[in-house]
């Protein structure tokens, strides 16, 4: 059953704007969830409701950017089937595990996971727009990266798109545009799988989730067009800064 949570009109529209920004950012560099999830917690949603609502609205933003990249020839779906399969399995396991945990423990570890995410993004290797030799065979990449990040995505999620993009660029040698495009179907299957499990558990705040989803669609379409035309080099510092600020606020207010 959906939990009744009262939000003021100002907070509701503020979250809709956050969803637009997250859809825009996530389609460029991933990590839109690193913005939405902490803000949902910030306004008072319990952890499981925040995770579920975040998954629902993010699915539609990712779907929007996936369709845009696919139509413009940046995604090879047959080549992604093995990684998609392992990501699906990982997401099932991760979503199951997070629902077995105490929400108090989840609230405790979230600020630290966000700080680790920000540090990872800050110190991740430099990514270029040139194709490089692959460092990991595709048959190893699919279970290790697809399954591993899929597990993380089902369990927690923020930054999953960035982790996938960096993995494609550093381990498969993809240029940044191709790495970003290939990331989208993987994020989509992880979040969709997780979303349906949360849906069955009754954790989604429907009115808010649907409105944020519509806003995500618009932001993701604009952001994916920017990836195709200009690249992704300017957005990560903003994500790092916002993630750290929100994580520190969660720690202070706990």
Order of alpha helices (4+ residues) and beta strands (2+ residues): alpha-alpha-alpha-alpha-alpha-alpha-alpha-alpha-alpha-alpha-alpha
